[in-house]
Amino acid sequence: MSAKAEALYDLYDCGRLDGRYSTSELMVMLGIRHRTMIPNYSVSGVLYRKRYLFERVDDEPISKALAAEWDKTRKQILEQ
């Protein structure tokens, strides 16, 4: 049984790139309760809370393991 892959989104806050996050991370960060809201906002191009824009990074979702590795490496770079 393989791990379920999760899509990544670039998050823009008032037009400025804030970072690249998984659907789960965005749900926690922004208090979004329904998983389908993020892809719906991304496809429509409508701002969430008149502030946030979600832009899907790739049509191919990444695995949870790769997302965890990406996050670990990103945090290490930011701490330097």
C-alpha angles and dihedrals in degrees: 000000000000127000114262111254121234127207123238125225133194108230118214118194111199089338095310121112108247099177148286117285142169121245091256093052092050091049091055096041096049101030094245112166102188119063093209094061094077097055090042092054090044094053094044095044091224117146116248110232087356087283116064127070120194117205117184110231101206138004089229113072119222127232122258089245092056091045090052091049091049092050093048093050093045092052091049091053093047092051093057 
